[in-house]
Amino acid sequence: MLTLPGCEETTARKGRWRLPITLVLTLGFGGLMLVAVASVFWLGVQTSGRNTYNLLADKAELAMNMVEARVRAQLDPARNQVDYLTNLLAMGQVSIQDQDRIETLTRGALAATPQVAGIGVLRAEDGRMLGATRMVNTESAFSMDKPADAAEILADVLKTGSAHWLDPIWADEIATTVMPVQGPLRKDGQFIGAVASVVGFNGLSRFLRDADKGMENDISAFILFDDHYVLAHPALAERKFDFSKVTGRPPLPTLEEVGDPVAASIWSVVGPDGVGTKLAKWNEGKKVDTRVHERRSDVQFRQAEVDGVSYFYLLRSISDYGEHPFTLVAVMREEDVDREIERFQHLLVVGFSILIGSVLAAMIVGKMISRRIRLLSGAAVALRDLDFQNVPRLPDSRFREVADAAAAFNAMISGLRWFETYVPKSLVLRLIRRDGAQAEIPSEEREVTVLFTDIKGFSAMAEKMSPQETADWLNRHFTRIAACIEAEGGTVDKFIGDAVMAFWGAPDEQPDHAARALRAAHAIAQVVAEEAEEARVAGRPPVCLRVGVHSGPVIVGNIGAATRINYTIVGDTVNTAARLEALGGEMMGDECYVVLVSDDTVRAAGNCTIDMPLAPIGAFSLRGRVALVDVWRLIVPS
């Protein structure tokens, strides 16, 4: 007897101690996180106690980074919309001549980016601009013949290779100051126009106002243009300025016009060289503070006093927008900075909470991974039983390797479900359970019962249906017949045209194989009745079926060529069952279902035929057999 590969290893592993993967992942992640976070927390406490001012500077820069990130998040979508429309038009997915489509796209772009005040496509061939502008709580499409600045826009973008920002301008159409971003539009290497988008600063100011409300320590922010003009400020969120007739200066309010004394005092000098006393203290030769400023070479510090209150200003130049850079300013009060020192005593409590939260998060992640693996294991168990239809589809996962494994497993199951339609699953299962370690199934003689079914007049019926209709009908018919056979433990050997061949008694030993076959034949009567009703409704003649059943010895096993074999049966018993089925055609008369059973099957079934009445109809000579065969007819309800 051959041993399947891996059996020895499996046997050796039976005595090994195995741990649940949930426990390993949970404790592993949690333990590692506990060690890592606890170490960092301890070092953080030690460092924080010596470098309080350093941490304050870090916090100030963090606030600056957060504001800058939000400002970029406010402005970048405008350029992204320009790039998106440019790509659509350049690739030909949308024609530059399709005014309705362009208006729809631009209105959709405005709806998706509330900070954008307007967006348009300027055609080079006729100078016509198509697009949409934001009105009050709505987006309105527009079409303009040769705007006044059309030639200037086309000439500007023609010199550039991609979208770029311009300095603020006054937009008469929406009566506000906007910041435009525009880019060239080329198709197949030919310049065909430009795409432009504008951001209104009222929205940006409202954004800064809302951002200020979420800031800790009363940190506020505003944006300067050319040091003395205010691009955006929380105080400008609901204010409007008319710069339609202003020339010789940017269409922006000055620091004084904004009405914020703190912002207006940014250039006031307090302490040596414009640096406040506390900031000067940070620079009094302390090495730690020197390193702070070395790390923050892009941030400038200033301090000023307004109405007896000292303020710190953090300034950072942003050069990615417009032809001239503008300055991001974050402001905080000195007393709020001092308050940070008092908060140091809460560091231990906060740090401990973070430690616990991190460990819990790590444990949750471990459970998430283990849950996916358990699902994979459960699906593999169902696959072991060849229960392809009930193998659960594994869900996607945020973990790449687990997601790849789930996708591969789902693809494999899909393929096996197709494979199942070609290979009888019940037969494979019985072969596996019969002798799973046996490398080959030997051919042997076995007592079995064979059943043949055939449709009377199928050729005439098929002539009235299309090939697809014929195939669909046959599939439904075979599915119903196979269900009756498999319900009694039989094996569907093959489908021959419109006929079915099945047998009982192999590969499993079935002493009652004859009774099982008779019960299956009796159950098929219901299939015939259902198909007759369907034919009546469809206006077709009823489908008639003849069945032959015979019991006897056969050779059963793997039979076929070296490259393809079938587990099947051969012998005179098979031929006799086929001849009985053919004989049924002569005795059908007006009935649509005839089952002829040999005397050998009746005797093999014994008392099991009580619930299935049988009537002898005589001895017949069957082709291929010398002796007469006693034939019975199974009585089924009409």
Secondary structure as UniProt FT lines:
FT   TURN            5..6
FT   HELIX           7..13
FT   TURN            14..15
FT   HELIX           21..50
FT   HELIX           52..90
FT   TURN            91..92
FT   TURN            96..97
FT   HELIX           99..112
FT   TURN            114..115
FT   STRAND          116..123
FT   TURN            124..126
FT   STRAND          128..135
FT   TURN            136..137
FT   STRAND          138..145
FT   TURN            148..149
FT   HELIX           150..158
FT   STRAND          164..165
FT   STRAND          169..171
FT   TURN            172..175
FT   STRAND          176..187
FT   TURN            188..189
FT   STRAND          190..200
FT   HELIX           201..214
FT   HELIX           216..218
FT   STRAND          220..225
FT   TURN            226..228
FT   STRAND          229..232
FT   HELIX           234..236
FT   TURN            244..245
FT   HELIX           255..258
FT   HELIX           261..264
FT   TURN            265..267
FT   HELIX           272..274
FT   HELIX           277..282
FT   HELIX           287..295
FT   TURN            296..298
FT   STRAND          299..306
FT   TURN            307..308
FT   STRAND          309..318
FT   STRAND          326..333
FT   HELIX           334..342
FT   HELIX           343..346
FT   HELIX           347..384
FT   TURN            385..386
FT   HELIX           388..390
FT   HELIX           400..422
FT   HELIX           425..434
FT   TURN            436..437
FT   STRAND          444..456
FT   HELIX           458..463
FT   HELIX           467..487
FT   TURN            488..489
FT   STRAND          491..496
FT   TURN            497..498
FT   STRAND          499..504
FT   TURN            511..512
FT   HELIX           513..538
FT   STRAND          544..560
FT   STRAND          565..570
FT   HELIX           572..584
FT   HELIX           585..587
FT   TURN            589..590
FT   STRAND          593..598
FT   HELIX           599..605
FT   HELIX           606..609
FT   TURN            610..611
FT   STRAND          614..620
FT   TURN            623..624
FT   STRAND          629..634
//
